[in-house]
Amino acid sequence: MQSTFQDLLSPDNSIRVRAEAAIEGEHARNPAAFADSLVMGLGSKFEVASLCCVLMKKYFLDNRATTVLSDTDLENLRNAVLSSMDFEKQPLPLLKRKGDVLSKIYAKLNKSEMLLAYLVQLSDNPEPKTRQFAMYVFEVLSEVHLTSQQLSAYKNDFMNIF
């Protein structure tokens, strides 16, 4: 499947069309194996890993996704995304993509406050990229996934991030 993900990035339209058909087919035949392929792709080079994040959202996390993941599946996916993150080696745009995926997973699990606690932890990190990631994901959470009560409850913690 990894070469299929690479083919989606091809400048040749016929190669991309074949790759899209292969992905649709794999998702329809075996969603669990497809999800595993996407998780494996998170450790690939930037372009493929970013694409895997987008596909993960499209096929499994979007409100219009046809495959519904159990809480156990979502927890496993969350753990895989978290373990794939490398603040020292990965570029910030890839980390942001992974942050988007995490925000959707935590929202589906109704555990956005757990992600907030993680972000507050990251905000104390001396590495600027780690703090930038925390600020970005906080912004995503505050715009899309948090209630006004949650925002009020964590106001002081948010001020630490900024």
C-alpha positions in Angstrom: 0.0 0.0 0.0 2.9 2.3 0.7 3.8 2.5 -3.0 0.2 3.3 -3.7 0.3 6.3 -1.4 3.5 7.4 -3.3 1.6 7.0 -6.6 -1.1 9.4 -5.4 1.6 12.1 -5.4 2.6 11.3 -9.0 2.4 14.1 -11.6 1.0 11.5 -14.0 -2.8 11.6 -13.9 -3.2 8.0 -15.0 -1.0 6.8 -12.1 -2.9 8.9 -9.6 -6.3 7.5 -11.0 -5.0 3.9 -10.5 -3.8 4.7 -7.0 -7.1 6.3 -6.1 -9.0 3.2 -7.3 -6.6 0.9 -5.4 -7.2 2.9 -2.2 -10.9 3.0 -2.6 -10.9 -0.8 -3.2 -8.7 -1.5 -0.2 -10.8 0.6 2.0 -14.0 -1.1 0.9 -12.5 -4.7 1.1 -10.6 -4.4 4.4 -10.9 -1.1 6.3 -8.8 -2.4 9.2 -5.9 -3.3 6.9 -6.2 0.0 5.2 -6.1 1.8 8.5 -3.0 -0.2 9.4 -1.4 0.9 6.1 -2.1 4.5 6.9 -0.6 4.1 10.4 2.6 2.6 8.8 2.7 5.5 6.4 2.9 8.0 9.3 6.6 7.1 9.6 7.3 7.7 5.9 8.9 10.7 4.4 7.0 14.0 4.8 4.8 13.9 1.7 3.6 10.4 2.2 3.1 10.8 6.0 1.1 14.0 5.3 -1.0 12.2 2.8 -1.7 9.4 5.2 -3.0 12.0 7.8 -5.3 13.4 5.2 -6.6 10.0 4.2 -7.0 8.9 7.8 -9.3 11.9 8.4 -11.2 11.3 5.2 -11.9 7.6 5.6 -12.1 7.3 9.3 -12.4 10.5 11.3 -14.5 12.9 9.2 -18.2 13.2 10.1 -19.0 11.9 6.6 -16.7 8.9 6.9 -18.5 5.6 6.0 -16.3 3.5 8.3 -17.1 4.0 12.0 -14.3 3.2 14.4 -14.9 1.8 17.9 -13.5 3.5 20.9 -10.8 0.8 21.1 -9.9 1.4 17.5 -9.7 5.2 18.1 -7.5 4.7 21.1 -5.2 2.5 19.1 -5.1 5.0 16.3 -4.4 7.8 18.8 -1.5 5.8 20.3 -0.1 5.1 16.9 -0.2 8.8 15.9 1.4 9.9 19.2 4.2 7.4 18.9 4.9 8.5 15.3 5.5 12.0 16.3 9.2 13.2 16.5 9.5 16.8 17.4 13.2 16.8 16.7 13.2 15.3 13.2 9.8 15.9 11.7 9.0 19.3 10.1 6.3 21.4 11.7 3.8 21.1 8.8 3.8 17.3 9.3 3.4 17.6 13.0 0.5 20.0 12.4 -1.2 17.4 10.2 -0.8 14.8 13.0 -2.2 17.4 15.4 -5.3 17.7 13.2 -5.7 13.9 13.3 -5.2 13.9 17.1 -7.8 16.6 17.6 -10.4 14.7 15.7 -9.6 11.4 17.5 -9.8 13.1 20.9 -13.1 14.8 19.9 -14.6 11.5 18.7 -13.6 9.9 22.0 -15.1 12.9 23.9 -11.7 13.4 25.5 -10.6 16.8 24.2 -9.7 17.8 27.8 -7.1 15.0 27.8 -5.5 16.5 24.7 -5.6 19.9 26.4 -3.6 18.5 29.3 -1.1 17.1 26.9 -0.8 20.4 25.1 -0.2 22.3 28.4 2.6 19.8 29.1 4.1 20.4 25.6 3.9 24.2 26.1 6.6 24.0 28.8 9.0 22.3 26.4 12.1 24.4 25.6 12.0 23.3 21.9 10.2 26.1 19.9 8.7 23.6 17.4 7.1 21.7 20.3 5.5 24.9 21.6 4.4 25.9 18.1 2.7 22.5 17.8 0.9 23.0 21.1 -0.3 26.5 20.0 -1.5 25.2 16.7 -3.5 22.3 18.1 -4.9 24.5 20.8 -6.2 26.8 18.1 -7.8 23.9 16.3 -9.4 22.6 19.5 -10.7 26.0 20.5 -12.2 26.8 17.1 -13.8 23.4 16.4 -14.0 21.0 19.3 -14.2 22.8 22.7 -17.2 24.1 24.4 -17.2 27.6 26.0 -17.2 25.9 29.4 -14.1 24.0 28.6 -12.4 27.1 27.3 -13.3 28.9 30.5 -12.1 26.1 32.7 -8.7 25.9 31.0 -8.2 29.7 30.5 -5.2 29.9 32.8 -3.5 26.9 31.2 -4.1 28.4 27.7 -2.4 31.5 28.8 0.7 29.4 29.6 0.8 28.2 26.0 0.8 31.7 24.7 
